[in-house]
Structure formats: C-alpha cells, structure tokens
Amino acid sequence: MDYEDNGDIDAAIREAKLAVGANPDSSKPVRELGYYFFKKDDLEEAEKWLVKATEMNHLDVFAFHYLGTIYIKKNDIEKAEYCLDKAMEISPRHIDRGIDFAKILIQRKMFAKAAKVFDKIINFSGRDSELQEEIANFCIEKKVNEYAAKLQEEIANFCIEKKVNEYAAKLLKSLVERYPERSDLLFNLGKIREELGVGREMKSDGKLKIAIITFLLTTNLSSRFRENEQGIVL
C-alpha cells in the first residue's frame, strides 16, 4: 500500500522504519525514511536519515538532492551547495535543482555565489548553449548584467565557431550597445557582418552607430574604420 499517495505520511514513516530494520545494509529504505520525514517537514529527522543514506551509498543522488533542499530551507548555503553539486555530478538530470538554487541566491543578493553555481551547472550540462542563454536571460531580467554579458559573449563565440553567424551578430550587437568601450566585441561584430555581407542597415541603426562613435572617440583605432554609403564597417 502506498501510504504517501493516500496522504498518510506517519504510516509511510512506520513502514519505512520496518524496511530499514529488514534491510540494514541497504541505503534505499534509509533514504526513503529521510524523504518521508522531509515530506512531514521534520527537517532534523530528515537530515539525520538522508546523511546516513549518503554515508551508506555515496552515489545516492536522491539523498543528496533532498539534503540540498533541506539545507536551503535551513539557510546553510555551503552545505546546500555541496549536496546539490554532488547530485548534479552523479546525474545531470538534477541540474534543474541547481538552477533553482542559483536563482534563490540571486534573490538573496548573493551574486558571486550564484555565478559560481551557474558556472558549475553549465559545465555539468556540457556547456549547453540553450541553457546558457536561458540563464543569461534570467540574469538580464534580474539586473545581474556582468554575468549575463559573460554568458552572452561565450554563446556568441560558440556560434562563431559553429558558423552560426547571424545569431552571433545579434548577441554581439546587443553587447556592443551595452558596452561600447569593448573594442574586441565591436571588432568581432564587424568581422561577422562583413562575412554576412551586412552593413547597409548599420547606417540607420541608431544605438549601434552611437556605440561605434563612442568607441572611436575613446580609442586611437579610428584609422581601422571607414565610412561609406553602406554605413560604418571594418
């Protein structure tokens, strides 16, 4: 009988305790007992049994997952990070919980810690560019602009490497408008636009033209640029 589905957590705990006694060498009933205490919101008992499960089985991904959640609730950020790192390392399917953790850190204004967690998530994902973009968009929304720019630049470089130049140009254009002092971004954008045969619309692109003029006024590299009837190009 599935006591949890019937909402009888106390009965589920009693059943799990019997399973622990019947299978003393198995981590699964120990983890399930910890999970049921977690569902009951008895965090101290849940932590005790889930820690025991991880000691019995260092690859018990669900035990690390729930421990991470418990430590977030208890505001023990270091332990939460350790447990969620372990869960993601064992199984990348648990990346979503890591993302939620990083978002909580941003809400708490712990930006450096959140960036560190996001970096780990991206590495665990195999540097999934769609995931990077999702995280970058979230960071832009929350005004974590420097980290968002870092991710957008990485995505743009990946797109350049894979010859997805149209999207790389879109990302670089956005970055140049926000960081007109970054000559490397402007240089890369110009190269891509040349490869795409693009330039005509630059003449009427107000924000981009302002960024270019700002760049020219603050550097000694104006000789590398020319302006013709198609607009400003490299």
DRENLOTOR-663611 format. One record per residue: residue in one letter; x, z, y of N, C-alpha, C, O, CB in turn. Coordinates in pm, whole numbers, padded with zeros to 5 digits, always signed. Atoms other than C-alpha are relative to their C-alpha. Glycine has a CB too. Layout:
BEGIN
AXZYXZYXZYXZYXZY...
end
This chain:
BEGIN
M+00085+00000-00121+00000+00000+00000+00088+00000+00125+00185+00075+00134-00096+00124+00001D-00078+00008-00124+00130-00094+00347-00061+00094+00103-00156+00059+00173+00005-00146+00054Y+00056-00101-00090+00069+00221+00546+00018-00038+00146-00066-00005+00230+00066+00135-00026E-00023+00037-00140+00220+00076+00864-00110-00093+00050-00161-00075+00160+00138-00068+00017D+00106+00093-00040-00033-00210+00872-00132+00073+00025-00211+00031+00109-00019-00107-00107N+00123-00078-00018-00310+00049+00842+00012+00102+00113-00082+00177+00140-00035+00071-00130G-00019-00091-00112-00163+00244+01133+00030+00143-00040+00025+00233+00044-00119-00002+00085D-00029-00136+00047-00075+00546+00919+00151+00018-00014+00205+00013-00124-00072+00029-00137I-00146-00011+00000+00289+00596+01019+00047+00123-00076+00151+00119-00142+00052+00004+00144D-00040-00121+00072+00301+00950+00879+00003-00025-00151+00093+00023-00221-00095+00117+00032A+00001+00033+00143+00205+00817+00536+00117-00092-00034+00178-00080-00141-00133-00068-00039A-00114+00090+00022+00468+00543+00572+00130+00080-00006+00218+00050-00087+00008-00107+00112I-00119-00086+00001+00729+00811+00650+00010+00075-00132+00118+00085-00190-00003+00099+00118R-00002-00072+00128+00630+01011+00342+00042-00092-00114+00120-00054-00201-00139+00061-00030E-00034+00097+00105+00653+00701+00125+00148-00037+00008+00215-00049-00095-00087-00127+00012A-00141+00036-00018+00994+00609+00274+00091+00113-00047+00197+00087-00105+00029-00034+00147K-00080-00114+00047+01126+00960+00204+00007+00002-00153+00112+00034-00209-00059+00133+00052L-00001+00008+00146+01024+00921-00161+00094-00111-00047+00165-00095-00146-00143-00026-00054A-00087+00112+00035+01204+00584-00170+00147+00036+00018+00231-00006-00060-00035-00123+00084V-00138-00045-00023+01519+00743-00025+00045+00088-00116+00157+00074-00164+00012+00078+00134G-00035-00086+00112+01512+01007-00298+00017-00076-00129+00101-00041-00212-00104+00106-00018A-00007+00078+00124+01456+00748-00569+00116-00098-00001+00162-00139-00108-00130-00076-00021N-00109+00099-00010+01730+00512-00440+00108+00054+00094+00126-00001+00203-00053-00139+00050P-00094-00067-00092+02002+00737-00293+00119-00086+00042+00184-00056+00143+00052+00125-00064D-00116+00083-00034+02266+00461-00292-00038-00125+00080+00048-00205+00115+00072-00042-00127S+00046+00120-00072+02055+00200-00111-00025+00033+00147-00086+00135+00180-00129-00056-00064S+00020-00023-00144+02059+00169+00267-00139-00044+00047-00186-00001+00152+00106-00074+00080K+00128+00055-00047+01726-00017+00283-00106+00107+00022-00166+00110+00130-00052-00102-00100P+00102-00103-00027+01490+00282+00235+00041+00096+00112-00045+00148+00184-00029+00079-00126V-00049-00085-00109+01710+00486+00471-00030-00067+00134-00078-00002+00227+00153+00026-00014R+00030+00074-00123+01679+00216+00736-00150-00003+00026-00194+00014+00140+00056-00144-00008E+00146+00004-00019+01304+00187+00676-00054+00135+00048-00147+00139+00129-00069-00039-00131L+00041-00133-00046+01267+00563+00720+00031+00015+00149-00051+00065+00225+00070+00111-00082G-00035-00004-00142+01454+00539+01051-00092-00085+00083-00131-00047+00194+00143-00045+00019Y+00090+00090-00072+01236+00247+01152-00137+00065+00021-00194+00054+00130-00016-00133-00076Y+00132-00063-00014+00914+00441+01085+00003+00114+00102-00093+00134+00176-00048+00053-00137F-00013-00103-00104+01040+00733+01294+00007-00065+00138-00046-00012+00236+00125+00088-00025F-00005+00075-00125+01118+00476+01565-00141-00040+00043-00176-00027+00160+00090-00125-00016K+00137+00041-00031+00761+00346+01545-00084+00120+00045-00177+00106+00124-00065-00067-00122K+00071-00123-00038+00640+00706+01576+00051+00054+00134-00004+00149+00189+00016+00107-00108D-00064-00041-00126+00861+00736+01890+00073+00134-00013+00090+00205+00085-00104+00009+00110D-00086-00117+00023+01061+01019+01732+00144-00053-00003+00200-00080-00109-00038+00076-00136L-00128+00069-00013+01391+00884+01861+00114+00075-00065+00208+00014-00116+00031-00024+00145E-00109-00079+00059+01610+01170+01739+00007-00022-00151+00114-00048-00206-00017+00150+00032E+00003+00023+00145+01499+01136+01376+00032-00145-00033+00103-00174-00129-00137+00038-00058A-00027+00143+00022+01506+00757+01402+00149-00028+00009+00206-00096-00076-00077-00086+00103E-00145+00020-00017+01863+00763+01533+00077+00054-00120+00167-00011-00171+00049+00067+00129K-00071-00063+00112+01975+01000+01256-00002-00088-00124+00102-00109-00187-00062+00137-00032W+00011+00079+00123+01845+00782+00973+00058-00140+00016+00116-00194-00078-00145-00009-00043L-00055+00134-00022+01943+00449+01128+00153+00004+00002+00218-00087-00049-00053-00059+00131V-00146-00015+00003+02300+00571+01187+00047+00013-00144+00147-00047-00183+00045+00124+00083K-00036-00016+00141+02310+00678+00823-00007-00134-00073+00078-00163-00157-00093+00102-00070A+00012+00132+00063+02191+00330+00720+00120-00088+00033+00170-00159-00055-00130-00068+00046T-00117+00082-00038+02475+00164+00916+00127+00051-00066+00218-00026-00094+00017-00002+00151E-00116-00056+00070+02725+00402+00755+00001-00042-00146+00107-00062-00205+00002+00154+00012M+00010+00042+00139+02598+00305+00411+00020-00150-00016+00072-00197-00117-00135+00040-00057N-00010+00146+00005+02586-00066+00492+00037-00050+00138-00047-00053+00229-00135-00065-00049H-00050+00042-00131+02799-00198+00778-00058-00134+00046-00034-00177+00159+00151-00011-00003L+00062+00128-00036+02602-00525+00772-00152+00011+00012-00221-00091+00011+00037-00107-00102D+00145-00018-00012+02255-00375+00808-00043-00035+00142-00049+00050+00230-00042+00147-00036V+00025+00053-00133+02158-00590+01103-00122+00066+00065-00122+00091+00186-00019-00150-00005F+00122-00058-00059+01812-00437+01148+00024+00143+00046-00033+00187+00146-00115-00004-00102A-00033-00136-00042+01953-00085+01164+00072-00003+00135+00040+00076+00224+00088+00071-00106F-00070+00012-00129+02192-00192+01444-00097-00044+00110-00090+00003+00223+00117-00100-00011H+00099+00050-00096+01907-00377+01615-00084+00115+00056-00098+00129+00178-00091-00106-00066Y+00087-00110-00046+01679-00072+01628+00079+00112+00068+00029+00176+00160-00078+00057-00118L-00084-00098-00069+01965+00161+01718+00026-00043+00144+00021+00038+00236+00133+00020-00075G-00022+00051-00135+02041-00062+02016-00121+00025+00089-00107+00065+00205+00031-00148-00004T+00123-00023-00076+01679-00038+02126-00018+00148+00033-00059+00183+00144-00121-00051-00079I+00010-00145-00024+01683+00341+02087+00094+00043+00112+00056+00120+00199+00033+00078-00129Y-00097-00041-00102+01998+00374+02298-00037-00053+00138-00006+00011+00239+00140-00049-00038I+00051+00047-00129+01844+00158+02571-00103+00099+00053-00101+00136+00170-00062-00142-00013K+00103-00096-00041+01547+00396+02576+00062+00132+00046+00011+00197+00136-00098+00027-00116K-00067-00126-00035+01789+00692+02592+00100-00018+00114+00167+00077+00155+00071+00057-00123N-00090+00032-00111+01988+00518+02869+00146+00021-00036+00228+00051+00051-00035+00084+00121D-00140-00006+00045+02307+00529+02661+00049-00144-00013+00047-00204-00121+00014+00079-00138I-00030+00143-00010+02430+00187+02771+00116-00040-00090+00112-00146-00153+00031-00037+00143E-00117+00035+00081+02767+00195+02592-00037-00013-00148+00003-00109-00215+00111+00104+00018K+00041+00006+00140+02613+00272+02253-00097-00115-00025-00092-00180-00130-00064+00133-00043A+00094+00113+00014+02335+00019+02311+00076-00131-00010+00045-00216-00093-00099-00004+00119E-00080+00123+00001+02593-00250+02387+00072-00016-00134+00074-00125-00191+00102+00001+00115Y-00073+00006+00127+02796-00164+02076-00094-00043-00113-00060-00132-00192+00063+00137-00033C+00091+00029+00111+02494-00174+01843-00057-00142+00009-00069-00210-00093-00115+00101-00002L+00055+00134-00014+02348-00494+01986+00108-00105-00021+00080-00213-00073-00065-00018+00137D-00112+00089+00031+02692-00659+01974+00013-00017-00151+00029-00129-00201+00133+00055+00058K-00010+00005+00146+02707-00570+01604-00113-00083-00059-00091-00164-00149-00002+00142-00059A+00114+00075+00052+02358-00708+01543+00019-00150+00022-00008-00229-00068-00130+00047+00067M-00020+00143-00030+02443-01039+01715+00116-00057-00080+00113-00173-00121+00024-00020+00150E-00116+00044+00078+02778-01059+01536-00040-00025-00145+00004-00122-00206+00113+00104+00008I+00045+00015+00139+02610-01011+01197-00095-00119-00013-00085-00196-00108-00068+00129-00049S+00099+00109+00006+02325-01253+01272-00035-00047+00141-00095+00028+00218-00127+00047-00074P+00034+00053-00133+02292-01479+01580-00150-00003+00028-00190-00022+00142+00056-00139+00014R+00145-00003-00023+01915-01462+01528-00040+00117+00091-00149+00117+00148-00075+00010-00133H+00031-00118-00082+01932-01130+01713+00049-00016+00144+00054+00082+00219+00062+00124-00063I-00045+00026-00137+02062-01294+02032-00109+00034+00102-00079+00082+00212+00042-00148+00015D+00109-00026-00095+01719-01258+02193-00001+00146+00047-00029+00174+00163-00135-00034-00064R-00002-00143-00040+01751-00878+02187+00114+00026+00097+00102+00107+00188+00013+00092-00125G-00111-00013-00093+02089-00909+02356-00035-00052+00138+00004+00006+00239+00122-00073-00053I+00044+00056-00128+01936-01129+02625-00090+00100+00073-00076+00123+00193-00074-00134-00021D+00088-00101-00061+01664-00869+02685+00081+00116+00057+00051+00168+00164-00102+00052-00104F-00086-00110-00044+01935-00602+02713+00069-00037+00132+00072+00043+00225+00105+00034-00108A-00069+00043-00122+02129-00803+02973-00097-00006+00118-00061+00029+00230+00066-00137-00021K+00100+00005-00107+01810-00858+03173-00035+00140+00050-00056+00162+00170-00128-00072-00049I+00023-00140-00039+01746-00483+03170+00114+00049+00088+00092+00119+00187-00016+00091-00125L-00116-00041-00079+02100-00429+03301-00008-00057+00141+00026+00011+00238+00130-00045-00068I+00014+00060-00133+02034-00671+03587-00107+00073+00081-00088+00098+00200-00035-00150-00012Q+00104-00075-00069+01712-00488+03673+00052+00135+00049+00005+00188+00150-00121+00021-00092R-00060-00128-00038+01922-00170+03689+00120-00018+00094+00191+00078+00123+00042+00078-00124K-00108+00033-00093+02171-00345+03922+00139+00015-00062+00238+00032+00010-00009+00087+00123M-00129-00009+00070+02448-00326+03658+00049-00142-00027+00056-00186-00142-00013+00084-00135F-00026+00142+00009+02558-00682+03730+00124-00035-00082+00121-00128-00161+00013-00057+00138A-00123+00029+00074+02914-00670+03594-00021+00019-00150+00025-00062-00231+00115+00090+00049K+00028-00026+00142+02796-00519+03266-00091-00109-00057-00071-00154-00170-00066+00139-00017A+00091+00105+00045+02514-00775+03242+00075-00131-00023+00051-00201-00122-00113-00021+00102A-00078+00123+00016+02759-01061+03295+00084+00005-00127+00097-00095-00198+00091-00022+00122K-00079-00017+00122+02979-00923+03018-00086-00022-00125-00043-00087-00220+00063+00141-00004V+00091+00017+00114+02682-00907+02781-00043-00145-00013-00045-00200-00124-00125+00091+00015F+00038+00142+00004+02568-01258+02876+00114-00086-00056+00090-00177-00134-00039-00049+00141D-00115+00075+00051+02921-01390+02810+00009+00012-00152+00034-00087-00221+00131+00050+00064K-00004-00019+00145+02914-01239+02461-00112-00078-00068-00090-00141-00172-00012+00150-00035I+00115+00071+00057+02569-01385+02394+00030-00149-00007+00002-00214-00108-00127+00024+00084I-00032+00143-00004+02688-01731+02498+00103-00034-00107+00092-00138-00172+00051-00041+00139N-00100+00023+00105+02990-01702+02268-00062+00008-00138-00033-00075-00224+00114+00102+00012F+00067-00013+00130+02775-01582+01977-00087-00122-00029-00105-00159-00145-00086+00128-00003S+00088+00116+00018+02547-01883+02035+00076-00129-00024+00016-00234-00045-00090-00016+00121G-00079+00122+00012+02836-02127+02003+00002-00078+00130+00018-00200+00129-00055-00087-00111R+00001+00057-00135+02820-02191+02380-00111-00105+00012-00089-00216+00059+00137-00064+00033D+00119+00084-00009+02472-02341+02359-00032-00027+00147-00062+00066+00223-00122+00068-00071S+00017+00033-00142+02429-02529+02689-00142+00028+00049-00161+00064+00165+00036-00146+00024E+00137-00030-00040+02050-02488+02691-00018+00149+00027-00086+00189+00121-00099-00047-00108L+00005-00145-00022+02089-02113+02655+00071+00037+00129+00023+00120+00206+00062+00075-00119Q-00072-00026-00124+02349-02112+02934-00088-00032+00121-00090+00043+00219+00129-00083+00005E+00085+00039-00113+02105-02295+03159-00115+00098+00019-00151+00133+00131-00054-00143-00020E+00109-00099-00007+01824-02053+03074+00049+00128+00068-00021+00184+00153-00053+00032-00142I-00056-00121-00059+02048-01760+03164+00033-00023+00148+00007+00063+00232+00127+00045-00076A-00034+00032-00140+02172-01933+03482-00125+00001+00087-00124+00055+00198+00069-00137+00008N+00125+00004-00078+01814-01995+03598-00055+00141+00022-00106+00171+00130-00105-00087-00071F+00045-00139-00017+01724-01631+03535+00084+00070+00107+00031+00143+00191+00010+00077-00135C-00089-00065-00096+02030-01519+03734-00026-00049+00142-00019+00028+00237+00146-00024-00037I+00035+00053-00132+01939-01750+04023-00127+00068+00052-00135+00107+00168-00019-00154-00005E+00127-00065-00037+01587-01604+04022+00023+00144+00046-00045+00192+00136-00098-00004-00118K-00026-00141-00032+01732-01251+04035+00112+00017+00103+00157+00129+00129+00036+00076-00127K-00102-00001-00106+01990-01345+04304+00138+00044-00050+00219+00095+00027-00044+00092+00112V-00135-00026+00053+02290-01294+04073+00074-00133+00009+00102-00197-00093-00004+00057-00150N-00038+00139-00027+02433-01606+04232+00138-00037-00052+00157-00149-00099-00006-00025+00145E-00135+00035+00043+02802-01588+04146+00006-00029-00149+00069-00126-00192+00098+00113+00034Y-00001+00023+00145+02742-01558+03773-00079-00127-00034-00040-00203-00123-00059+00121-00075A+00078+00122+00022+02474-01829+03787+00085-00123+00029+00081-00221-00046-00126+00000+00089A-00086+00113-00036+02721-02060+03962+00106-00024-00107+00136-00139-00140+00067+00023+00135K-00100+00012+00107+02984-01989+03695-00058-00073-00120+00005-00163-00176+00051+00139-00042L+00063+00064+00115+02742-02088+03420-00034-00146+00029-00013-00233-00056-00126+00075-00040Q+00035+00138-00034+02622-02398+03603+00123-00089+00001+00118-00205-00040-00069-00005+00136E-00123+00079+00001+02980-02511+03650+00046-00028-00142+00092-00138-00172+00111+00074+00078E-00037+00021+00140+03051-02461+03280-00088-00106-00065-00039-00190-00141-00010+00132-00079I+00091+00101+00055+02742-02664+03190+00036-00138+00054+00038-00236-00021-00147+00035+00035A-00038+00129-00059+02845-02938+03433+00125-00055-00065+00132-00174-00096+00022+00016+00152N-00123+00045+00065+03193-02953+03280-00027-00048-00143+00031-00146-00188+00104+00112-00002F+00039+00042+00135+03038-02972+02932-00067-00137+00004-00038-00223-00079-00094+00105-00066C+00069+00129-00013+02813-03258+03048+00097-00112+00033+00083-00224-00017-00108+00009+00108I-00102+00101-00032+03111-03441+03198+00077-00038-00126+00102-00156-00151+00097+00053+00108E-00074+00024+00125+03298-03402+02869-00080-00087-00096-00025-00173-00165+00036+00133-00068K+00088+00074+00092+02998-03541+02678-00059-00126+00064-00143-00193+00005-00113+00090-00048K+00044+00119-00072+02942-03818+02936-00148+00003+00038-00213-00101+00050+00028-00124-00083V+00138-00013-00050+02603-03682+03043+00010+00015+00151-00020+00120+00208-00076+00124-00067N-00042-00009-00139+02698-03767+03398-00116+00023+00097-00099+00087+00201+00072-00126+00039E+00113-00018-00092+02351-03780+03554-00032+00148+00019-00054+00195+00130-00123-00075-00051Y+00034-00142-00011+02282-03417+03472+00115+00080+00061+00093+00174+00137-00036+00058-00139A-00116-00065-00061+02637-03311+03560-00004-00016+00152+00025+00078+00226+00132-00058-00057A+00008+00026-00144+02589-03473+03901-00106+00088+00066-00087+00139+00176-00030-00148+00027K+00108-00084-00054+02262-03284+03952+00047+00144+00017+00022+00206+00121-00123-00004-00093L-00049-00138-00008+02427-02949+03876+00106+00015+00108+00104+00110+00186+00056+00043-00135L-00108-00009-00099+02735-03020+04087-00054-00013+00141-00007+00053+00233+00105-00109-00026K+00061+00015-00132+02520-03134+04378-00058+00134+00047-00040+00174+00162-00111-00109-00003S+00056-00131-00034+02336-02801+04368+00109+00100+00036+00094+00178+00129-00083+00054-00117L-00110-00093-00026+02666-02611+04356+00070-00032+00132+00104+00060+00207+00101-00005-00114V-00066+00040-00125+02822-02811+04641-00082+00044+00121-00027+00088+00221+00022-00153+00003E+00085-00041-00112+02523-02738+04862+00010+00150+00027-00001+00194+00141-00146-00038-00028R-00010-00146-00015+02564-02364+04797+00142+00046+00030+00162+00150+00093-00049+00069-00125Y-00141-00038-00018+02946-02357+04800+00078-00118+00057+00163-00176-00012+00063+00048-00135P-00065+00118-00058+03061-02631+05042+00152+00013+00013+00222-00087+00030-00058-00028+00135E-00145-00020-00012+03409-02474+05061+00074-00033-00130+00197-00038-00130+00030+00143+00041R-00063+00027+00129+03474-02555+04692+00037-00147-00011-00045-00230-00052-00094+00040-00116S-00045+00140+00001+03679-02875+04717-00001-00059-00140-00025-00179-00156+00139-00011+00059D-00002+00052+00137+03707-02904+04338-00137-00048-00044-00149-00149-00113+00051+00106-00096L+00136+00042+00035+03329-02921+04299-00035-00131+00067-00091-00222+00006-00101+00108+00039L+00030+00121-00076+03299-03183+04570+00077-00119-00056+00024-00230-00065+00034+00019+00148F-00082+00107+00058+03583-03386+04418-00062-00050-00130-00073-00171-00152+00145+00050-00024N+00060+00039+00128+03421-03381+04072-00132-00073+00020-00163-00169-00051-00022+00122-00087L+00127+00067-00029+03083-03474+04218+00024-00144+00046-00045-00236+00004-00078+00077+00106G-00032+00134-00047+03238-03770+04399+00043-00092-00113+00002-00208-00118+00108+00006+00104K-00046+00080+00114+03410-03891+04081-00117-00044-00088-00125-00160-00129+00101+00079-00084I+00115+00033+00086+03088-03875+03880-00090-00102+00068-00138-00196+00004-00080+00126-00035R+00086+00093-00073+02889-04052+04150+00061-00140+00002-00010-00241-00004-00025+00049+00143E-00066+00131+00006+03148-04328+04156-00021-00066-00135-00051-00185-00143+00150+00014+00028E+00021+00053+00135+03121-04367+03778-00143-00048-00020-00168-00146-00089+00035+00105-00104L+00140+00038+00012+02744-04381+03808-00038-00113+00095-00148-00168+00086-00088+00120+00028G+00031+00101-00099+02765-04631+04092-00098+00050+00105-00174-00027+00162-00056-00122-00068V+00093-00062-00094+02579-04387+04315+00073+00028+00130+00191+00061+00131-00060+00131-00059G-00062-00032-00128+02641-04341+04684-00098-00024+00112-00095+00043+00215+00126-00082+00022R+00090+00040-00107+02365-04504+04881-00087+00116+00048-00106+00135+00168-00088-00114-00047E+00090-00106-00042+02135-04202+04874+00073+00114+00067+00009+00199+00131-00077+00053-00118M-00074-00109-00063+02415-03973+04993-00013-00004+00151-00007+00098+00219+00147-00006-00040K+00009+00014-00145+02375-04114+05341-00123+00071+00056-00120+00123+00167-00003-00148+00038S+00123-00062-00047+02022-03978+05365-00021+00139-00058-00123+00203-00032-00119-00086-00034D+00012-00132+00062+02085-03659+05167+00056+00104+00096+00177+00129+00100+00076+00005-00137G-00044-00087-00108+02096-03408+05449+00085+00117-00044+00192+00140+00013-00118+00051+00072K-00074-00119+00043+02208-03097+05261+00137-00035-00053+00236+00031-00023-00079+00074-00108L-00128+00038+00058+02478-03277+05070+00095-00048+00109+00214-00016+00106-00019-00109-00106K-00087+00050-00106+02609-03452+05381+00054+00116+00084+00170+00114+00124-00077-00100+00089I-00047-00119-00073+02625-03118+05566+00111+00069-00077+00210+00113-00019-00116+00098+00026A-00102-00064+00084+02821-02974+05273+00131-00077+00008+00238-00018+00017-00048+00009-00146I-00121+00083-00006+03063-03266+05282+00069+00015+00136+00191+00029+00143-00033-00148-00027I-00058-00013-00134+03112-03242+05658+00065+00137+00017+00173+00148+00074-00108-00022+00109T-00058-00135-00005+03168-02866+05630+00133+00003-00071+00230+00061-00023-00096+00103-00062F-00124+00006+00077+03428-02932+05366+00109-00072+00078+00223-00025+00084-00024-00070-00135L-00099+00077-00075+03603-03195+05578+00054+00077+00119+00173+00069+00152-00060-00133+00047L-00042-00075-00118+03612-02967+05880+00088+00119-00034+00163+00167+00051-00121+00047+00075T-00074-00120+00038+03766-02680+05684+00119-00029-00090+00181+00063-00142-00092+00098-00068T-00115+00036+00082+04033-02872+05492+00082-00106+00071+00041-00160+00174-00044-00050-00140N-00086+00107-00052+04317-03114+05558-00006-00123-00089+00087-00203-00091+00145+00049+00012L+00008+00106+00099+04192-03357+05297-00091-00114+00044-00133-00195-00039-00049+00055-00132S+00095+00101-00045+03975-03579+05514+00050-00142-00026-00030-00235-00034-00029+00017+00147S-00055+00134+00026+04211-03872+05450-00038-00052-00137-00025-00171-00164+00150+00002+00014R+00038+00042+00135+04087-03876+05090-00143-00055-00002-00190-00101-00106+00012+00118-00097F+00139+00045-00006+03739-03972+05208-00013-00119+00094+00067-00138+00186-00092+00115+00045R+00030+00109-00091+03592-04279+05365-00151-00008+00013-00224+00029-00080+00061-00136-00050E+00143+00017-00019+03252-04351+05507-00026-00147+00023+00036-00210+00107-00053+00086+00119N+00037+00139-00021+03095-04691+05474-00151-00011+00003-00221+00089+00015+00060-00091-00111E+00143+00020-00013+02750-04844+05479-00078+00065-00115-00200+00080-00105-00031-00147+00006Q+00069-00063+00112+02672-04677+05143-00004+00152+00014-00073+00219-00063+00066-00037-00131G-00005-00145-00017+02745-04325+05268+00140+00050-00020+00235-00029-00019-00095+00068-00098I-00131-00061+00018+03032-04084+05213+00033+00001-00148-00044+00054-00228+00004+00143+00058V-00041+00006+00140+03218-04147+04888+00147+00032-00009+00218+00026+00092-00029-00139-00062L-00142-00024+00021+03555-04058+04739+00073-00132-00016+00194-00134-00035+00023+00089-00124
end
